[in-house]
Amino acid sequence: MTPSQINYLPVSLPFFYFLVGIFIALVILIQVQALRYAYARLGISSQAALLLLLASLAGSYINIPLARLPEKEFLSGQEINVFGVT
């Protein structure tokens, strides 16, 4: 497999650039302490807020299953009529 087959973007490229722009803007706002008041009220320093932001970004890459649901049988190939609409 080539690396392009392993990694892919689940969203369109312009939307991905938009999300990257929002992330960079948040990092800049944290660094220039525009959000300092909100984090001070929570008791978090700007460095800790940046660390939490980066940790949540890295943690979202990991998917931990919480439960296994039992398999259910389902019928396919049937037509269902609801209020005259198939």
C-alpha positions as CSV (number, residue, x, y, z in Angstrom):
1,M,0.0,0.0,0.0
2,T,1.1,3.5,-0.7
3,P,0.9,6.2,2.0
4,S,-1.8,7.9,0.1
5,Q,-4.0,4.8,0.4
6,I,-3.5,4.6,4.1
7,N,-4.2,8.2,5.1
8,Y,-7.1,10.0,3.7
9,L,-9.1,13.2,4.5
10,P,-12.6,12.3,5.6
11,V,-13.7,15.9,4.7
12,S,-13.3,17.9,1.5
13,L,-10.0,19.8,1.1
14,P,-11.4,23.4,1.5
15,F,-13.3,22.4,4.7
16,F,-10.1,20.8,6.0
17,Y,-8.2,24.1,5.3
18,F,-11.0,26.0,7.1
19,L,-10.7,23.7,10.2
20,V,-6.9,24.1,10.2
21,G,-7.4,27.9,10.0
22,I,-9.7,27.8,13.0
23,F,-7.2,25.7,14.9
24,I,-4.4,28.1,14.1
25,A,-6.5,31.1,15.1
26,L,-7.3,29.5,18.4
27,V,-3.7,28.8,19.1
28,I,-2.8,32.5,18.3
29,L,-5.7,33.7,20.5
30,I,-4.4,31.6,23.4
31,Q,-0.9,32.8,22.9
32,V,-1.7,36.5,22.7
33,Q,-3.9,36.0,25.8
34,A,-7.1,37.2,24.3
35,L,-8.8,34.3,26.1
36,R,-6.8,34.9,29.3
37,Y,-9.8,36.1,31.3
38,A,-11.9,32.9,30.5
39,Y,-9.1,30.6,31.4
40,A,-8.2,32.6,34.5
41,R,-11.8,32.2,35.7
42,L,-11.4,28.5,35.2
43,G,-8.0,28.5,37.0
44,I,-6.1,27.4,33.9
45,S,-3.0,29.1,32.6
46,S,-2.6,29.9,28.8
47,Q,0.1,27.2,28.5
48,A,-2.2,24.6,30.1
49,A,-5.0,25.6,27.8
50,L,-2.8,25.2,24.8
51,L,-1.7,21.8,26.1
52,L,-5.4,20.8,26.7
53,L,-6.2,21.9,23.1
54,L,-3.4,19.9,21.6
55,A,-4.1,16.9,23.9
56,S,-7.8,16.8,22.8
57,L,-6.7,17.0,19.2
58,A,-4.3,14.1,19.6
59,G,-6.8,12.2,21.7
60,S,-9.5,12.5,19.1
61,Y,-7.3,10.3,16.8
62,I,-7.8,7.3,19.2
63,N,-11.0,5.4,19.1
64,I,-11.7,3.3,22.2
65,P,-14.8,1.1,22.0
66,L,-17.0,1.4,25.1
67,A,-19.3,-1.5,24.5
68,R,-20.1,-4.3,22.0
69,L,-23.6,-4.5,20.8
70,P,-25.1,-7.9,20.0
71,E,-25.5,-8.6,16.3
72,K,-29.1,-8.4,15.1
73,E,-30.6,-10.1,12.1
74,F,-32.2,-7.8,9.6
75,L,-34.4,-8.5,6.6
76,S,-33.5,-7.0,3.3
77,G,-35.1,-7.0,-0.1
78,Q,-38.6,-6.1,1.3
79,E,-40.7,-3.1,0.3
80,I,-42.2,-1.1,3.1
81,N,-45.2,1.1,2.5
82,V,-45.8,4.0,4.8
83,F,-48.8,6.3,4.0
84,G,-48.7,5.1,0.4
85,V,-45.0,5.8,-0.1
86,T,-42.8,2.9,-0.9
